[in-house]
Amino acid sequence: AGRREVEEKAGFGAAATVVIANADIKFSAAHFTVFSPTRRERLHGHDYRVRASLSATPAASNGLAAGLDYGRIKAALRAAVAKLDERVLLPGRAPALGLERRGGAVVV
């Protein structure tokens, strides 16, 4: 089951926000945090739920929500999170961790 929230301020031309937060738009991934050159967490995992907020000024009196294709937006979100599912997220900007790309692999 999913959830979609629509928040629109009263009046034509007012800003509107649509939030898409379906329970099935999620991924599981492992990670670790580097605190210093000598301290880091053990590898562990989390489940992440993803939501998208789309904001705009409606172009028509029927509002922002009327012109959106929710199916396409949800499909794009599901495709994006599928690429992250059951992967390891690496702290690529941690100065104490050396990452090197070799072909299609990353060496830690």
Accessible surface in RSA format (square Angstrom, percent):
REM  Atomic radii and reference values for relative SASA: ProtOr
REM  Chains: A
REM  Algorithm: Lee & Richards
REM  Probe-radius: 1.40
REM  Slices: 20
REM RES _ NUM      All-atoms   Total-Side   Main-Chain    Non-polar    All polar
REM                ABS   REL    ABS   REL    ABS   REL    ABS   REL    ABS   REL
RES ALA A   1   138.09 127.0  67.06 103.5  71.03 161.6  84.81 119.4  53.28 141.1
RES GLY A   2    48.37  59.6   0.00   N/A  48.37  59.6   8.17  22.4  40.20  90.0
RES ARG A   3   126.59  53.2 118.83  60.6   7.76  18.5  62.95  86.0  63.64  38.6
RES ARG A   4   132.42  55.6 101.65  51.8  30.77  73.3  22.18  30.3 110.24  66.8
RES GLU A   5    54.64  31.4  49.46  37.4   5.18  12.3  28.87  55.8  25.77  21.0
RES VAL A   6    64.40  42.4  32.73  29.6  31.67  76.3  32.73  28.4  31.67  85.9
RES GLU A   7   102.81  59.0  94.98  71.9   7.84  18.7  42.71  82.6  60.11  49.1
RES GLU A   8    83.37  47.9  47.98  36.3  35.39  84.3  21.10  40.8  62.27  50.8
RES LYS A   9   148.94  72.7 134.70  82.6  14.24  33.9  89.99  81.0  58.94  62.8
RES ALA A  10   103.59  95.2  68.99 106.5  34.60  78.7  79.85 112.4  23.74  62.9
RES GLY A  11    58.45  72.1   0.00   N/A  58.45  72.1  37.88 103.9  20.58  46.1
RES PHE A  12   148.01  74.0 106.20  65.8  41.81 108.8 114.11  69.2  33.89  97.0
RES GLY A  13    31.80  39.2   0.00   N/A  31.80  39.2  15.85  43.5  15.95  35.7
RES ALA A  14    28.04  25.8  15.19  23.4  12.85  29.2  25.80  36.3   2.24   5.9
RES ALA A  15    53.93  49.6  45.53  70.3   8.40  19.1  45.79  64.5   8.14  21.6
RES ALA A  16     1.91   1.8   0.62   1.0   1.29   2.9   1.90   2.7   0.01   0.0
RES THR A  17    37.00  26.3  36.25  36.7   0.75   1.8  15.39  20.7  21.61  32.7
RES VAL A  18     0.03   0.0   0.03   0.0   0.00   0.0   0.03   0.0   0.00   0.0
RES VAL A  19     6.07   4.0   5.90   5.3   0.17   0.4   5.90   5.1   0.17   0.5
RES ILE A  20     1.29   0.7   1.29   1.0   0.00   0.0   1.29   0.9   0.00   0.0
RES ALA A  21    18.14  16.7  10.80  16.7   7.34  16.7  11.96  16.8   6.18  16.4
RES ASN A  22    20.64  14.2  17.19  16.6   3.45   8.3   0.47   1.1  20.17  19.5
RES ALA A  23    54.90  50.5  45.88  70.8   9.02  20.5  50.22  70.7   4.69  12.4
RES ASP A  24    77.81  54.5  62.23  61.9  15.58  36.8  41.67  98.1  36.15  36.1
RES ILE A  25     0.00   0.0   0.00   0.0   0.00   0.0   0.00   0.0   0.00   0.0
RES LYS A  26   116.16  56.7 105.59  64.8  10.58  25.2  50.70  45.6  65.47  69.7
RES PHE A  27    19.30   9.7  16.07  10.0   3.23   8.4  18.95  11.5   0.36   1.0
RES SER A  28    43.23  36.5  42.99  57.4   0.24   0.6  22.63  48.2  20.60  28.9
RES ALA A  29     5.62   5.2   0.00   0.0   5.62  12.8   4.18   5.9   1.44   3.8
RES ALA A  30    23.40  21.5  21.47  33.1   1.92   4.4  21.48  30.2   1.92   5.1
RES HIS A  31    37.90  20.7  37.90  26.3   0.00   0.0  25.07  25.8  12.83  14.9
RES PHE A  32    27.40  13.7  24.19  15.0   3.21   8.3  24.19  14.7   3.21   9.2
RES THR A  33    52.39  37.3  51.02  51.7   1.37   3.3  36.89  49.5  15.50  23.4
RES VAL A  34    21.94  14.4   1.70   1.5  20.25  48.8   1.70   1.5  20.25  54.9
RES PHE A  35   109.24  54.7  73.69  45.6  35.55  92.5  78.26  47.4  30.98  88.7
RES SER A  36    35.67  30.1  30.04  40.1   5.63  13.0  33.08  70.4   2.59   3.6
RES PRO A  37   106.18  77.4  88.45  80.6  17.74  64.5  88.88  73.4  17.30 107.5
RES THR A  38   127.78  90.9  92.53  93.8  35.25  84.0  79.49 106.8  48.29  73.0
RES ARG A  39   148.43  62.3 144.81  73.8   3.62   8.6  55.23  75.5  93.20  56.5
RES ARG A  40   106.73  44.8  78.18  39.9  28.55  68.0  39.29  53.7  67.44  40.9
RES GLU A  41    60.12  34.5  46.68  35.3  13.44  32.0  19.68  38.1  40.45  33.0
RES ARG A  42   214.92  90.2 202.85 103.4  12.08  28.8  81.46 111.3 133.46  80.9
RES LEU A  43   107.27  59.7  79.72  57.0  27.55  69.3  79.72  56.0  27.55  74.1
RES HIS A  44    65.14  35.6  55.18  38.4   9.96  25.5  53.85  55.5  11.29  13.1
RES GLY A  45    48.17  59.4   0.00   N/A  48.17  59.4  18.70  51.3  29.47  66.0
RES HIS A  46    84.23  46.0  72.99  50.7  11.24  28.8  53.56  55.2  30.67  35.7
RES ASP A  47   115.87  81.2  87.14  86.7  28.72  67.9  27.92  65.7  87.95  87.7
RES TYR A  48    69.04  32.2  65.49  37.3   3.55   9.2  59.74  44.9   9.30  11.5
RES ARG A  49   197.90  83.1 166.38  84.8  31.52  75.0  46.26  63.2 151.64  91.9
RES VAL A  50    40.61  26.7  34.56  31.3   6.06  14.6  38.29  33.3   2.33   6.3
RES ARG A  51   138.87  58.3 115.94  59.1  22.93  54.6  44.23  60.4  94.64  57.4
RES ALA A  52    18.70  17.2  13.66  21.1   5.04  11.5  18.70  26.3   0.00   0.0
RES SER A  53    68.06  57.5  38.13  50.9  29.94  69.0  26.15  55.7  41.91  58.7
RES LEU A  54    59.06  32.9  56.49  40.4   2.58   6.5  59.06  41.5   0.00   0.0
RES SER A  55    80.87  68.3  47.39  63.2  33.48  77.1  34.68  73.9  46.19  64.7
RES ALA A  56    44.96  41.3  31.48  48.6  13.48  30.7  44.50  62.7   0.46   1.2
RES THR A  57    86.24  61.3  65.11  66.0  21.13  50.4  37.35  50.2  48.89  73.9
RES PRO A  58    13.90  10.1   7.09   6.5   6.81  24.7   9.52   7.9   4.38  27.2
RES ALA A  59   104.54  96.1  66.49 102.6  38.05  86.6  75.64 106.5  28.90  76.6
RES ALA A  60    49.39  45.4  42.89  66.2   6.50  14.8  47.36  66.7   2.03   5.4
RES SER A  61   105.62  89.3  72.94  97.3  32.68  75.3  38.09  81.1  67.53  94.6
RES ASN A  62   103.47  71.4  75.34  72.8  28.14  67.8  40.41  97.3  63.06  60.9
RES GLY A  63    11.72  14.5   0.00   N/A  11.72  14.5   5.34  14.6   6.38  14.3
RES LEU A  64    25.63  14.3  20.17  14.4   5.46  13.7  23.71  16.7   1.92   5.2
RES ALA A  65    23.96  22.0  19.29  29.8   4.67  10.6  19.39  27.3   4.57  12.1
RES ALA A  66    63.26  58.2  21.72  33.5  41.54  94.5  34.25  48.2  29.00  76.8
RES GLY A  67    72.52  89.4   0.00   N/A  72.52  89.4  40.05 109.9  32.47  72.7
RES LEU A  68    48.73  27.1  33.71  24.1  15.01  37.7  35.23  24.7  13.49  36.3
RES ASP A  69    77.02  53.9  65.65  65.3  11.37  26.9  33.35  78.5  43.66  43.5
RES TYR A  70    32.16  15.0  29.23  16.6   2.93   7.6  29.10  21.9   3.07   3.8
RES GLY A  71    44.74  55.2   0.00   N/A  44.74  55.2  34.67  95.1  10.07  22.6
RES ARG A  72   180.62  75.8 171.92  87.6   8.70  20.7  54.27  74.2 126.35  76.6
RES ILE A  73    37.15  21.1  33.42  24.9   3.73   9.0  37.03  26.7   0.12   0.3
RES LYS A  74    51.64  25.2  51.64  31.7   0.00   0.0   7.62   6.9  44.02  46.9
RES ALA A  75    56.06  51.5  48.40  74.7   7.66  17.4  51.46  72.5   4.60  12.2
RES ALA A  76    63.79  58.7  50.44  77.8  13.36  30.4  58.75  82.7   5.04  13.4
RES LEU A  77    32.23  18.0  31.64  22.6   0.59   1.5  32.21  22.6   0.03   0.1
RES ARG A  78    87.96  36.9  84.64  43.1   3.31   7.9  46.64  63.7  41.32  25.0
RES ALA A  79    57.63  53.0  47.38  73.1  10.26  23.3  55.52  78.2   2.12   5.6
RES ALA A  80    55.10  50.7  46.40  71.6   8.70  19.8  51.20  72.1   3.90  10.3
RES VAL A  81    10.52   6.9  10.46   9.5   0.06   0.1  10.52   9.1   0.00   0.0
RES ALA A  82    65.01  59.8  46.37  71.6  18.64  42.4  51.52  72.6  13.49  35.7
RES LYS A  83   158.87  77.5 142.86  87.7  16.01  38.1  92.02  82.8  66.85  71.2
RES LEU A  84    71.72  39.9  71.72  51.3   0.00   0.0  71.72  50.4   0.00   0.0
RES ASP A  85    57.98  40.6  50.16  49.9   7.82  18.5   9.54  22.5  48.44  48.3
RES GLU A  86   147.77  84.8 115.50  87.4  32.26  76.8  41.59  80.4 106.18  86.7
RES ARG A  87   144.05  60.5 137.40  70.0   6.65  15.8  34.94  47.8 109.11  66.1
RES VAL A  88    78.63  51.7  57.37  51.9  21.26  51.2  57.37  49.9  21.26  57.7
RES LEU A  89    58.84  32.8  54.57  39.0   4.27  10.7  57.59  40.4   1.25   3.4
RES LEU A  90    60.99  34.0  33.39  23.9  27.60  69.4  34.47  24.2  26.52  71.4
RES PRO A  91    35.05  25.5  21.09  19.2  13.96  50.7  34.21  28.2   0.84   5.2
RES GLY A  92    51.62  63.7   0.00   N/A  51.62  63.7  19.72  54.1  31.90  71.4
RES ARG A  93   235.34  98.8 207.41 105.7  27.93  66.5  88.66 121.2 146.67  88.9
RES ALA A  94    18.14  16.7   8.12  12.5  10.02  22.8  13.54  19.1   4.61  12.2
RES PRO A  95   141.19 102.9 100.61  91.7  40.58 147.5 113.12  93.4  28.07 174.4
RES ALA A  96    33.43  30.7   7.03  10.8  26.40  60.1  17.57  24.7  15.85  42.0
RES LEU A  97    16.96   9.4   6.66   4.8  10.29  25.9   7.49   5.3   9.47  25.5
RES GLY A  98    60.72  74.9   0.00   N/A  60.72  74.9  41.63 114.3  19.08  42.7
RES LEU A  99    59.23  33.0  25.75  18.4  33.48  84.2  26.32  18.5  32.90  88.5
RES GLU A 100    88.67  50.9  84.02  63.6   4.65  11.1  37.65  72.8  51.02  41.7
RES ARG A 101   200.48  84.2 175.12  89.3  25.36  60.4  61.39  83.9 139.09  84.3
RES ARG A 102   137.28  57.6 124.65  63.5  12.63  30.1  51.48  70.4  85.79  52.0
RES GLY A 103    84.14 103.8   0.00   N/A  84.14 103.8  46.22 126.9  37.92  84.9
RES GLY A 104    94.92 117.1   0.00   N/A  94.92 117.1  45.31 124.3  49.61 111.1
RES ALA A 105    56.62  52.1  49.32  76.1   7.29  16.6  55.32  77.9   1.29   3.4
RES VAL A 106    61.75  40.6  35.60  32.2  26.15  63.0  35.60  30.9  26.15  70.9
RES VAL A 107    56.78  37.4  52.33  47.4   4.44  10.7  55.64  48.3   1.14   3.1
RES VAL A 108    95.93  63.1  44.37  40.2  51.56 124.2  58.12  50.5  37.81 102.6
END  Absolute sums over single chains surface
CHAIN  1 A     7804.1       5733.6       2070.5       4296.6       3507.5
END  Absolute sums over all chains
TOTAL          7804.1       5733.6       2070.5       4296.6       3507.5
